Amino acid sequence: MWRIVVVDVEASGSQRIYKNTVPYHNLLEIGAVEVILSQNSGSIGRKFYGILKPITTNYDPKAIIKTSGKSLEYYFKHGEDPSIVIKKLYEFLMNIKTETSRRVLVASDNPEFDVGWIRLYLELFGYNANEVLHHNPMSLKDLARGLTRNLRMNLYKLPPELQVNLPHTHNAIDDALRNAHILIKLTSKLKI
């Protein structure tokens, strides 16, 4: 049996570090969905969702409108203290690590972005990301490319047998759940 945590994040821009400012933009939403894979099946396990209050006022207006569509003010009003959200995320991940006796393998359609933000915020708030996260996150896009033998494949143009009936909403938990269901379909084509 394998357990993989599919993650998605929303941020106020792409710059985690800029002009020696860490963070420059903000992590605004985190969605995480545990996927439990066994020989011929996959299922959805626990879920985590957090909305974070911004740390800085830096944002890329084009990026934030293109993604969540919510204003930075929305996150200031509705977000929770980032230290609390990150503590809850760390506990979510540590529970999985404890149960499996291994660091958590995370997967994303864009792991450099999503996992990069998660690692940064874990470290910013005093947690050792390497203690809880596997060092090499899984790219769902690369898995889809390999299985379809199409280097231009992405998760939005999958063949019908790999598609799921869940929209890409730019809400971190919705998109993590969508991608978790895609992972289950993709891995049904593999030997586990």
N, C-alpha and C positions, 0 to 999 in steps of 0.2 A: 504494500500500500504506500502511496505517495501523498504528501500534503504539500500543496503549492498555494501561496497567497497571491492572488491577482490584485494589483494596486492601480489606482488612477489618482492623479492630483489635479487641482486647478491652482494656478498661480497668477500673480498680478503682472507677470512678464517672464522672460526667459533668463534674466541675469541673476544667478544666485550670488555672484561676487562681481563687483564693478567698482573701479577706483578705490580699492581697499575697503569697501563697505560690504560687510557680511551680516545678514543678507541684504542685497540691494533691492530686489523685488521681494514679494512675499508669497509664502505658501498659504493658500486660502482654504482649500478643501482637501481632505484625504478620504479616499474610499478604499477599503480592503476587504476581499472576499476569499475565504478559505475554500479551496477545491480539494476534495478527497477522491483520489484516483485509485482504482484497483483493477484487477485483470481485465474485465470487460465492461466496466462501468465507471461513471464519475458522478459525484454529487456535490452540492453546495453545502458548506458547513457554516461556520460563524461569519458574521459580518461586522465591520467597524466603519463608522462614518464620523468625521469631525469637521466642523467649520471653525476656522481660526481667525481670531482678530489680527489684523495686520500689525507687523512690528514697525514698518516704515511707511511713509506716504508715497513711496516710489511705485509707479505703475506705468505700464505701456497701454495707452487707451485703445489702440488697435487690437492688442492681444486680449485684453479683458473683455472687450465687446465680442470678439470673434469666438471666445470660449464660453465662459459662464453667462455672459450678458449682464452680469450683476455689477454694480458700481463698487468701488472701494469703500464708499460710505456704507453700503449694505453690509459688508464684512465687518466694519467697525461696529455697526449696530448689532448684528446678529452673531458675530463670531465669539468664540469662547477664548479665554486666555490661552495662548499657544502652549505654555508650560503644562497646563492641565490636559489639553488634547494630546500632546506628545507623550505624557505619562500614561494616558489611557491606551494609546497606540502601542507603546513599549510593553505594557502589561498584556495586551492582546497577542502580540508577537511572542513574548516570553512564555505564555501559556502553551502556545503551539510548540515552541522549542522544547519546553519541559516534557510535553507528551510524546514528542517524537525522538527526543535525545539527539537532535541535530539542529544546526542553525536553519533558519527559515529560508526556503527558496522562494523568491518573489518573482512574479512575471508581470509584464506590462506590454502594451503595444509600442511604447516608447520608453524603455527602461532607463536610458541615460537621463532623460528629463524627470520622469516620475520617481525613480529610485534615488536619483541624485538629490532631489528636494527632500525626500524622506531621510536619507542619510545625513544631510546637512542639518536638518532640524533635530534629529536625534542627538547629534554631536553638540549642537548649540545649547541644548537643554540638559547636557551632562550625561548622556547615555552613550555607551560604546556601541556604535552601529555594527562593528565587526563581531561583537559578542553574540548578537541576535540574528543578523542577516547573513545569508550565504554570500560569499564574495562575488559571485557571478550570476546576476539576475538573468532570467529567461526573457527573450524577445518573442512575443507572440507573432509578430509580423514575420520574423525570420523562420519560425516554425511553420507558418502558413506558406511561406515561399518554398521551403523545402518539400513540404507535402504535396503542393500543387505543381512543383517544378516550374515555377514562374517567378522570376526575379522582380517583376513589377507588382506582384500581389501585395495587397494590404487588407486590413480587416474590414474595409468598407466595400470591397469588390470580390468577396469570396464566392466560389461556386455555390450553387443552390444547396448542395448537400452539407455544406459547412456553415451556412448562414443561420442566424438566430433571429427570432421575431422580437427583438428588443431594440429600441432606437438609441442612437448616440446623442445624448442630451447635453453633454458638458456639465453634468452633475457628477461629482466624483464617485459616489456610490452606485448610481445608475450605470455609469460607464464601466466601473470595475465589475459589476454583476454581469453586464453584457459580455465583457471580455472573458469572464469566468466560464460562461456558457459556451463561448467560442472555444476556449481551451479544452473543455470536455469533448466537444465535437472533434477538434483536431487530434486529441490524444486517442480517440476511439479508433483512429487509423494506425496507431502505433502499438508495438508490443510493450507492455508494462510489466 
